[in-house]
């Protein structure tokens, strides 16, 4: 972490013996929530860091709990305009954090349901002026999620169509 007051860095490392340490040293992305906590997408869990206490809260997939995050490999994290935290996973779609219940609502690709996210490998998020969540996937193009209606709209690369995406892997939005 960077301290802008004295222009120094503080490194935090995973410590198996300390449950308040970060869950993995490989961090993909960081987002700050409205309370000043930092959310870190790592190769082994989603982490919430409180800069005041210098402690991490770790969120892992629990197979017996449908309200846990869908998988431990978190590739991206995003805060929307309403303050919701979204986590994109490698292999299990994406999830919205429910702060009230300290749990997650998971959204996964369903090959028999056109009204689902296009792919389960999520690379990026963005939000448009209407509050719709744009989701960049790996090999599935872009899904646009309307949180008000719980519906998805998709865009993919189409061979021979110069007006389509150039590739179905969308690393940044």
Buried (B, 14 or more C-beta within 10 A) or exposed (E): EEEEEEEEEEEBEBEEEEEEBBBBEEBBBEBEBEEEBBBBBBBBBBBBBBEEEEEBBBBBBEEEEEEBBBBBBBBBBBBBEEEBBBBBBBBBBBBBBEEEEEBBEBBBBEEEEEEBBBBBBBBBBBBEEEEBBBBBBBBBBBBBBEBEEEEBBBBBBEEEEEEBBEEBBBEEB
